[in-house]
Amino acid sequence: MLTRPNMTRRDLARGALGLGAASLAAAAQAQAPWPDRPLRLIIGYPPGGASDLFGRMIAGQMGPRLGQNVVVENRPGGGAVVASEAVSRSAPDGNTLLHVDNGILVYNPALYSRLPYDPDKDLAGVGFIGRFPLFLVVRADSPVQDLAGYIAASKARAPTYGTPAVASPHHLAMEMFKRRASFEATHVPYRGGPAAMQDLLAGTVDSVMIDCATGTAFIADGRVRALCVLSEARSPTSAAVPTARELGHASAIAYGWQGICVPAATPAPVVARLSAELARAIAADEVQARFTTLGIEPARFSPAEFMAFVQRENAEWRPLIRELGIRLDS
């Protein structure tokens, strides 16, 4: 330590005590219990859809395990860009979580020339919640009886199809399906899946690409007819609905999926704790039962495994989005 020439031993002792107190204060702060206040889970979509359903379910399970409430905040807008930017700029203290999906982590960088956040650098994965199949549905009274009829009808007039949002997994899945099955359809985005389904029933749109969480009840009670599901195998909740693969479109496979992220600089021990509590929340009997009812496929990923999964999704979807020429800010 540099000292002044006239510094006494008493001065040195006081300085050492001061440094010691500062070190102890820093150590106490570093070891302070976490979390010490309610957490926020930001969802980039409106209430009522799949993201909101899963987010609230998980928040309700994680809160008691963490010893603090996990408060859900819906911040819809711009394909979840508004919510993603808010979390990426939040303090990396583990108190602000982002409910993520394909759109936030995979699609948006290919859809926008510039984003106010970089999902590859500004967000860190906590864990995977699950993936869910996507159904192409029409009204029960539609003259279209099956997928072949839908594709044939599109040759004369492109049907309209609704989705929960621009750049949602539903939107990109349908655009992929159109390309691989060689048909046309016109996108009509909504603010959430329930709004799209209500307009389908009202006759405002011809069809909807919907997730199982929102669509299963409509399919089960006969209000809509599911033409196909874009999954590897039939959904247990709608076993009568054929896969697009079964109907001759082997490459038309897509899922919506969801997980949790935090700001990138969040301390590793905090991320590890959040990941462990997320896994326990998903494993809870009531969550598993709900997932089974809705046809959700859960998976336990560590933070590193989750981000490796995202990179595989990037390799598949970002080039396809660019090939399709879909842009949201051109």
C-alpha positions as CSV (number, residue, x, y, z in Angstrom):
1,M,0.0,0.0,0.0
2,L,1.3,3.4,-0.9
3,T,1.6,5.7,2.1
4,R,2.4,9.3,2.8
5,P,5.9,10.0,4.4
6,N,4.3,11.3,7.6
7,M,1.7,8.5,8.0
8,T,1.8,7.1,11.6
9,R,1.2,3.5,12.7
10,R,-2.2,4.6,14.0
11,D,-3.1,6.0,10.6
12,L,-2.0,2.6,9.0
13,A,-4.1,0.7,11.5
14,R,-7.2,2.9,10.8
15,G,-6.7,2.4,7.1
16,A,-6.4,-1.4,7.5
17,L,-9.6,-1.4,9.6
18,G,-11.4,0.6,7.0
19,L,-10.3,-1.8,4.3
20,G,-11.4,-4.7,6.4
21,A,-14.8,-3.2,7.0
22,A,-15.3,-2.6,3.3
23,S,-14.3,-6.2,2.5
24,L,-16.7,-7.5,5.1
25,A,-19.5,-5.3,3.7
26,A,-18.8,-6.5,0.2
27,A,-18.7,-10.1,1.3
28,A,-22.0,-9.7,3.2
29,Q,-23.6,-8.2,0.1
30,A,-22.4,-11.0,-2.1
31,Q,-23.8,-13.6,0.4
32,A,-27.1,-11.8,0.9
33,P,-30.1,-14.1,0.6
34,W,-31.7,-14.3,-2.9
35,P,-34.3,-13.7,-3.7
36,D,-35.1,-11.0,-1.2
37,R,-38.1,-9.5,-3.1
38,P,-40.8,-10.7,-5.5
39,L,-39.6,-11.7,-9.0
40,R,-41.2,-10.6,-12.3
41,L,-41.9,-12.9,-15.2
42,I,-42.4,-10.8,-18.3
43,I,-44.5,-12.3,-21.1
44,G,-44.5,-10.7,-24.5
45,Y,-48.0,-11.8,-25.5
46,P,-51.5,-10.9,-24.3
47,P,-53.3,-12.8,-21.6
48,G,-55.3,-15.9,-22.6
49,G,-52.9,-17.6,-25.0
50,A,-50.5,-20.4,-24.6
51,S,-47.6,-18.3,-23.4
52,D,-49.7,-16.7,-20.8
53,L,-51.1,-20.0,-19.7
54,F,-47.8,-21.7,-19.3
55,G,-46.1,-18.7,-17.8
56,R,-48.7,-18.3,-15.1
57,M,-48.7,-22.0,-14.4
58,I,-44.9,-22.0,-14.0
59,A,-44.8,-18.8,-12.0
60,G,-47.4,-20.2,-9.6
61,Q,-45.2,-23.2,-9.0
62,M,-41.8,-21.5,-8.7
63,G,-42.9,-18.8,-6.3
64,P,-43.4,-20.9,-3.2
65,R,-40.2,-22.8,-4.0
66,L,-38.2,-19.6,-4.2
67,G,-39.9,-18.1,-1.1
68,Q,-41.1,-15.1,-3.1
69,N,-44.0,-14.4,-5.4
70,V,-43.3,-14.5,-9.1
71,V,-45.5,-11.8,-10.6
72,V,-46.5,-12.2,-14.2
73,E,-46.5,-9.0,-16.4
74,N,-47.9,-9.2,-19.9
75,R,-46.1,-6.8,-22.3
76,P,-47.3,-7.6,-25.8
77,G,-46.0,-5.7,-28.8
78,G,-43.8,-6.2,-31.9
79,G,-43.6,-9.9,-31.9
80,A,-42.5,-9.9,-28.2
81,V,-39.7,-7.4,-29.0
82,V,-41.0,-5.0,-26.4
83,A,-40.8,-7.5,-23.6
84,S,-37.5,-8.9,-24.8
85,E,-35.8,-5.5,-24.8
86,A,-37.2,-4.7,-21.3
87,V,-35.7,-7.8,-19.8
88,S,-32.4,-7.7,-21.7
89,R,-31.9,-4.2,-20.2
90,S,-33.0,-5.1,-16.7
91,A,-30.5,-5.5,-13.8
92,P,-28.9,-9.0,-14.1
93,D,-29.9,-9.9,-10.5
94,G,-32.2,-12.8,-11.1
95,N,-35.3,-10.8,-10.2
96,T,-36.5,-10.3,-13.8
97,L,-37.3,-13.3,-16.0
98,L,-38.4,-13.5,-19.6
99,H,-40.8,-16.1,-20.9
100,V,-39.3,-17.0,-24.3
101,D,-40.3,-18.9,-27.4
102,N,-39.1,-19.6,-30.9
103,G,-40.0,-16.1,-32.0
104,I,-37.9,-14.3,-29.4
105,L,-34.8,-16.4,-29.5
106,V,-34.7,-17.8,-33.0
107,Y,-37.0,-16.0,-35.5
108,N,-36.7,-12.3,-34.7
109,P,-33.0,-11.9,-35.6
110,A,-33.9,-13.2,-39.1
111,L,-37.1,-11.2,-39.3
112,Y,-35.7,-7.8,-38.3
113,S,-32.7,-6.0,-39.8
114,R,-32.1,-4.4,-36.4
115,L,-33.3,-5.4,-33.0
116,P,-33.0,-3.4,-29.7
117,Y,-31.7,-6.7,-28.1
118,D,-29.4,-9.5,-29.3
119,P,-30.8,-12.8,-28.1
120,D,-27.5,-14.5,-28.7
121,K,-25.6,-12.1,-26.4
122,D,-28.1,-10.3,-24.1
123,L,-30.1,-13.3,-22.8
124,A,-29.0,-16.4,-20.9
125,G,-31.1,-19.6,-20.8
126,V,-32.6,-20.8,-17.6
127,G,-34.4,-23.8,-18.9
128,F,-37.0,-25.4,-21.3
129,I,-40.7,-25.6,-20.4
130,G,-41.9,-27.8,-23.2
131,R,-43.0,-28.0,-26.8
132,F,-46.4,-28.2,-28.2
133,P,-47.9,-29.3,-31.6
134,L,-49.6,-26.9,-34.0
135,F,-52.9,-27.6,-35.7
136,L,-54.4,-26.2,-38.9
137,V,-58.1,-25.8,-38.2
138,V,-61.2,-24.6,-40.1
139,R,-64.8,-24.0,-38.9
140,A,-66.9,-27.1,-38.3
141,D,-69.3,-26.0,-41.1
142,S,-66.5,-25.2,-43.6
143,P,-66.9,-26.9,-47.0
144,V,-63.3,-27.9,-46.7
145,Q,-63.3,-31.5,-45.3
146,D,-59.6,-32.3,-45.2
147,L,-56.1,-31.0,-46.0
148,A,-56.2,-32.1,-49.6
149,G,-59.4,-30.1,-50.0
150,Y,-57.8,-27.1,-48.4
151,I,-54.8,-27.2,-50.7
152,A,-57.0,-27.8,-53.7
153,A,-59.3,-24.8,-52.8
154,S,-56.2,-22.6,-52.4
155,K,-55.5,-22.9,-56.1
156,A,-58.6,-20.9,-56.9
157,R,-58.6,-18.6,-54.0
158,A,-56.0,-18.3,-51.3
159,P,-57.7,-18.8,-47.9
160,T,-57.0,-16.5,-45.0
161,Y,-55.3,-18.0,-41.9
162,G,-55.1,-16.4,-38.5
163,T,-52.3,-16.7,-36.0
164,P,-51.7,-15.3,-32.5
165,A,-49.1,-12.8,-33.8
166,V,-46.8,-11.8,-36.5
167,A,-43.6,-13.8,-36.2
168,S,-45.1,-16.2,-33.8
169,P,-44.2,-19.9,-34.1
170,H,-47.6,-20.4,-35.6
171,H,-47.0,-17.8,-38.4
172,L,-43.6,-19.2,-39.3
173,A,-44.8,-22.8,-39.2
174,M,-47.6,-22.0,-41.6
175,E,-45.3,-20.2,-44.0
176,M,-42.9,-23.2,-43.9
177,F,-45.9,-25.5,-44.6
178,K,-47.1,-23.4,-47.5
179,R,-43.7,-23.7,-49.1
180,R,-43.2,-27.4,-48.6
181,A,-46.8,-28.4,-49.5
182,S,-47.1,-25.9,-52.4
183,F,-50.2,-23.9,-51.6
184,E,-51.1,-20.3,-50.9
185,A,-52.8,-18.7,-47.9
186,T,-52.9,-15.1,-46.7
187,H,-51.8,-14.3,-43.1
188,V,-54.0,-12.4,-40.7
189,P,-52.2,-11.8,-37.4
190,Y,-54.1,-11.3,-34.2
191,R,-53.3,-10.2,-30.6
192,G,-53.3,-13.8,-29.2
193,G,-54.7,-17.2,-30.1
194,P,-58.1,-16.7,-28.5
195,A,-58.8,-13.7,-30.7
196,A,-57.9,-15.6,-33.8
197,M,-60.2,-18.5,-32.8
198,Q,-63.1,-16.2,-32.1
199,D,-62.7,-14.6,-35.6
200,L,-62.6,-18.1,-37.1
201,L,-65.9,-19.0,-35.5
202,A,-67.3,-15.7,-36.6
203,G,-66.3,-16.4,-40.2
204,T,-63.8,-13.5,-40.4
205,V,-61.0,-15.8,-41.4
206,D,-61.1,-19.2,-43.2
207,S,-58.6,-21.0,-41.0
208,V,-56.2,-20.7,-38.1
209,M,-52.9,-22.2,-37.2
210,I,-53.2,-22.7,-33.5
211,D,-51.3,-24.4,-30.7
212,C,-52.8,-27.3,-28.7
213,A,-53.1,-25.3,-25.5
214,T,-55.6,-22.9,-27.1
215,G,-57.1,-25.2,-29.8
216,T,-57.6,-28.5,-28.1
217,A,-60.9,-27.6,-26.5
218,F,-62.3,-26.2,-29.7
219,I,-61.3,-29.4,-31.5
220,A,-62.7,-31.6,-28.8
221,D,-66.1,-30.0,-28.7
222,G,-66.5,-29.9,-32.4
223,R,-66.5,-26.2,-33.0
224,V,-63.6,-26.5,-35.4
225,R,-62.3,-29.2,-37.7
226,A,-58.6,-29.9,-37.5
227,L,-57.1,-30.7,-40.9
228,C,-53.7,-31.8,-39.7
229,V,-51.1,-31.4,-37.0
230,L,-47.5,-30.4,-37.8
231,S,-45.9,-32.8,-35.3
232,E,-43.8,-36.0,-35.6
233,A,-46.7,-38.2,-34.3
234,R,-50.3,-37.6,-33.6
235,S,-51.2,-35.6,-30.5
236,P,-52.5,-37.8,-27.7
237,T,-55.2,-35.1,-27.0
238,S,-56.5,-35.2,-30.6
239,A,-55.6,-38.7,-31.8
240,A,-58.0,-38.6,-34.6
241,V,-56.2,-35.7,-36.3
242,P,-53.6,-36.9,-38.8
243,T,-50.1,-35.5,-39.0
244,A,-49.1,-33.6,-42.2
245,R,-46.4,-36.3,-42.5
246,E,-49.1,-39.0,-42.8
247,L,-50.8,-37.0,-45.5
248,G,-47.7,-36.9,-47.7
249,H,-45.9,-33.8,-46.4
250,A,-43.0,-35.5,-44.5
251,S,-40.9,-32.3,-44.1
252,A,-43.8,-30.2,-42.6
253,I,-42.9,-30.6,-39.0
254,A,-42.9,-27.7,-36.6
255,Y,-43.5,-27.0,-32.9
256,G,-44.0,-24.1,-30.7
257,W,-41.8,-24.2,-27.6
258,Q,-41.2,-22.2,-24.6
259,G,-38.6,-21.6,-21.9
260,I,-37.3,-19.1,-19.5
261,C,-34.3,-16.6,-19.9
262,V,-32.7,-13.9,-17.8
263,P,-30.3,-11.1,-18.6
264,A,-27.0,-12.5,-19.8
265,A,-24.9,-11.2,-16.9
266,T,-27.0,-12.9,-14.2
267,P,-24.7,-14.7,-11.8
268,A,-24.3,-18.4,-12.5
269,P,-25.4,-19.5,-9.0
270,V,-28.7,-17.6,-9.5
271,V,-29.2,-19.1,-12.9
272,A,-28.6,-22.5,-11.5
273,R,-31.1,-22.0,-8.7
274,L,-33.7,-20.7,-11.1
275,S,-33.1,-23.7,-13.4
276,A,-33.5,-26.2,-10.6
277,E,-36.7,-24.6,-9.4
278,L,-38.1,-24.4,-12.9
279,A,-37.4,-28.2,-13.3
280,R,-39.2,-28.9,-10.0
281,A,-42.1,-26.7,-11.1
282,I,-42.5,-28.7,-14.3
283,A,-42.2,-32.0,-12.5
284,A,-45.1,-31.1,-10.1
285,D,-48.0,-33.5,-10.4
286,E,-50.5,-30.8,-11.2
287,V,-48.3,-29.3,-14.0
288,Q,-47.7,-32.8,-15.5
289,A,-51.4,-33.5,-15.4
290,R,-52.1,-30.2,-17.1
291,F,-49.4,-30.8,-19.7
292,T,-50.9,-34.2,-20.5
293,T,-54.4,-32.8,-20.9
294,L,-53.1,-30.1,-23.3
295,G,-50.7,-32.4,-25.2
296,I,-47.5,-30.6,-24.1
297,E,-44.2,-32.4,-24.3
298,P,-42.0,-31.3,-21.3
299,A,-38.2,-31.7,-21.3
300,R,-35.6,-31.0,-18.7
301,F,-32.7,-29.0,-20.1
302,S,-29.9,-27.5,-18.1
303,P,-29.1,-23.9,-19.0
304,A,-26.3,-25.0,-21.3
305,E,-28.5,-27.7,-22.9
306,F,-31.3,-25.2,-23.5
307,M,-29.0,-22.8,-25.3
308,A,-27.5,-25.7,-27.4
309,F,-31.1,-26.6,-28.4
310,V,-31.7,-22.9,-29.4
311,Q,-28.6,-23.0,-31.6
312,R,-29.9,-26.1,-33.4
313,E,-33.2,-24.3,-33.9
314,N,-31.3,-21.2,-35.3
315,A,-29.5,-23.4,-37.8
316,E,-32.8,-24.7,-39.1
317,W,-35.1,-21.7,-39.0
318,R,-33.0,-18.6,-39.6
319,P,-31.8,-19.7,-43.1
320,L,-35.4,-20.7,-44.0
321,I,-36.8,-17.4,-42.9
322,R,-34.3,-15.5,-45.1
323,E,-35.1,-17.8,-48.0
324,L,-38.8,-17.1,-47.6
325,G,-38.0,-13.4,-47.7
326,I,-40.2,-12.6,-44.7
327,R,-39.2,-9.3,-43.1
328,L,-41.0,-7.3,-40.4
329,D,-39.1,-4.0,-40.8
330,S,-38.6,-3.6,-44.5
